[in-house]
């Protein structure tokens, strides 16, 4: 569905993206993760024909993306990180405006409005940031496009609406929609994505399936009192904090438990590392390399 090869974009001397290669398969939800300024929005704007590549190629549905390639965008639903429409227009008018340009199933539109708890009577400019985001979601999804490109779609939404939105994405996937989801909320990535790419300073660090990430799952070990000299394959010391020593562990948990049995600790905590912590560990390794 999306193929990007050796893509490069600089703003003068400032790096946007550098030699990015990325493939999003048809019918998958693909997570795109990275800190602010890492190049996520730059790549998204290139895919939408809003920015021009300096080197490399980008294709959507086997068509090469060029600056202003609006014909491809007819099959895309896009939601930017912030939604701007017509401040003096009622929400109902905003949605009517986009229905004129797109083929929309009224029943599906009604479903979106009900699930996202949208008030059609208020003026768009009077809405809170979160409620404006909900209108952006509806506009992106309402025509049931072949491809959804979503840039930080849930920032500002309350937890209930976030959950309903993710359910809508999973339902869209069942119906054949491909989704590129850029998000800082890694719990969302864990819940709905098939694969994920991690980008830093304009460079893709890795692309992995969520299944492989879970198989490669690390654990966090905390022992009290402090003890920095535990030595076991797969066990790495991090730091001391509040009277405890912290480690990461990757390996057979039974070997670790047997090893720790040789020591007398006041307390031992062993837990799984979430995606956020795992990516943080990867960033640290990159900084040290």
N, C-alpha and C positions, 0 to 999 in steps of 0.2 A: 504493500500500500504506500509506504514511504521509503525512499532510498536516498541517502545522502552519502556522497563520496568525497573525501578530502576537501571538505568545505572550509573556506577561509574568509573571514571578514574582519577588517580592522577599521577603526575610526581614527584616521590619521595614524599616530603612533600607538594609540590605545588598542589593545586586543579585544575583539569581540568573540570570535571563535577561531580556532586554529586546527586545521587538518581533521575536522570532525567527520567520522564515518558512522552512519547509523542506519539501521533497518527496522522498520515497524511492519510486522506481518498483518495480513488482512484478518480481521475478526478478533484481534487481541486488544487488551488494555495494556498500554506501554507506559511505565512510569519514567519521568524525566526529572532527576533530582540533582540539586546542587545549591550552594549558598548564593546569596545576592551577588550579582555581578559576575557569575560564573559563565554566562553565555546562553542560558536557557531562552530568554526572551528574544535575543538576537536570532537564534536559529528558528524560533517560531515565526518571527516576522519575515525571515527569508522564505520559509515554506508558504507563507501567505502572499508572497509577491510584493511585500512592502519594503523590503531591502534587497539590494543586489549583491550577489556573491562576487568576490574578487578572484577566487580560484575554486575549482571543484565543481560538483554538479549536485542538483537536488531534483528528485522526481516524486510526483504524487500520482498514483494510479497510472504509472508508465508514461506520464506526460512531464516533460522537463519544466521546472518552475523558473519563470523569469519575472523580472520586475514588472508589476502590473498585469500578471497572468490571471485575469479575473474569471475566465471561463472555467478554470479548475475549481475556483472557489464556490461555484454553484453547488458542488457536492460536499462542501465543507461546512461544519458548524464551528464557529470560533468564539471563544470567550476570553477577553483580555483580563488582566489582573484587576483592573478597575473599569466599571461600566459607566459610559457617558451616553445619554440619549437626549431627549428634548425636555428640559426642565419644566416648561409651562404646560406640557401635555400630560393628560391623565395616563395612567398605566394602560388602561384599555386602549387608548389611542396609539400608544407606542406599539402595542402588539398588533393592532389593526394595520399600522403602517408596514410592518414586516410581513404580514399575511398577504398584502398586495403583491409583494415581490417574490413570494415563495409559495409552493404548493404545500398546504398545511392540512392535516387531518384534524377536524374540529374536536373530535373525541380525545385525541392525544393531547391537544392543547389544553383541553379542560382537565385532563389528568394531571398535567404539569402544574397548572394553576392551583388545583386542590392539594396536591402533594407538597408544594412549596409554600402553601398558605399565603397566597398573594392577594392583596387588596387592589382591585381594579379601579377603584374610585379616586384614589389619591393621585396628586400630581407627582411626576417622577422627581422633580427637584426637591420635594418635601420629604422624600424617603431617607431613612438612615442608610449608612454605608452597606450594612448587611442586606437590607431590603432591595437596594439597587443591584447588589450582586445576584439576588434571586431573579430579577428581571433579565439580567445578562444570561443566566442559565437557561431561562425559557427561550430567549431569542436564539441561543445556540442550538438547542435541542428541538425546537418546535417543528422544523421541516424534516426531521428524522434523516439527517444526512448520512452519507456513506462513511464519512470521516469526521470525528470530533477532535478539535485541538483546543485544549483547556489550559489556561495559564493561571495558576493559583485560584481555582474556582471557589473554594470553600472558605477563604479568609473572610472573617466577619460574620459568618453564619453561626447560628446557635447549634448545639450538638444534635438536636432532634432533626433539624433541617439538613445538617450535614449527612446524617444517617440516611434520610430519605433520598437525598441527592445521589449517594453512592449506590443505593438500590436501583435508582433510575439508570445509572451507568451500566450496572450488571444486566439489567433488562435490555438496554440498547445493544449490549454485546451479544446477548442471546439472539437478537434480531439481525445480527450481521454487521453492526456498526464497529468500525475500528476507532480506537480512542488513544490519543496521545495526551497524557495527564502530567502536567508540570505542577509539582506541589512541594511545599515545605512540610506538610503534615504527613510524616512517614507512616503513621498508623493507617492512613488512607491507602498509601501505596501497598502496605502489607495486606490489606483487606481485599483489594480489587484487582491488583495488577498481575499480569502473567509474567512480564519481564520488566527489568528496570535498568536504566543507564545512569551512571553517576558522572557528573561533569564538574570540573574544577579548573578555574582560570582558562576557560575556553577549550579545554581538552577533555575528551571522554576517558575516564580512568578505567571503567569496565562496563560491560553489558552482561547481565546474568539473568537467568530465570529465577523467579521467586522460589521455585522448588529447589534449585541448586543452592540458593542462599540459605534456605532452611536446613539443607543437608550439611552445609558448611558452618552450621550454627556454633557460635562461641558461647562460653559461659563466663559469668563474673563470680569470682571467689573473694570473700572477705573473711579474714581471720583476726580474732581478738584474743590476746593483746598483739601488738605489732610483732611481725616476724618477716623479715625481708629475704630470708635465705632458703625458702622452699625451692627445691630443684627437682623438676620432673618434666619429661618431654611434653611439650604442648602448653606448659604453664609459664606465664610471663608476668613478672612483677610490674605494677603500674606506679603506685605511690602509697604513702601512709596518710591517713586522714582520720581525725577524731579517735586516735588510739587504736586504729585497725589498719592492717595491711591489705591492699587491694591487688588482685591479680586477674588476668584473663586466662581462660583455659579452653583448649581445643583438643579433644581426644575422648577416650573411653572414660566415662564418669566413674565406673567401678574401680579402675586403676587409681584415679584421684582419691576416692574415698579410702581405699586401702592404704595409700601413701599417707594421708592425713591422720590415719589411726595411730601412727607412730608418735604423734605429738599430743601434748595436753594443752588445748585451747579453752578459753572461757566461752567463746562463741565462734561458730562457723556458719557463714551464709553462702549458699551456692544457688545462683539463679541464671536464667537465660538472658542473653544480651538482646535487646530490641534492635530494630533496624537502625534507629538513630544512633545508638551507641556503636554499632558495628561500622557504620559509615564514618563516625568520628575517629574510630581506631584506624580506619583506612586512610583518612586524611592525615593523621599523625605520621603514619608510615611514609606517606608521600613527602611530607615536609622534611623528614629525616633522611630520605634517600638522596 
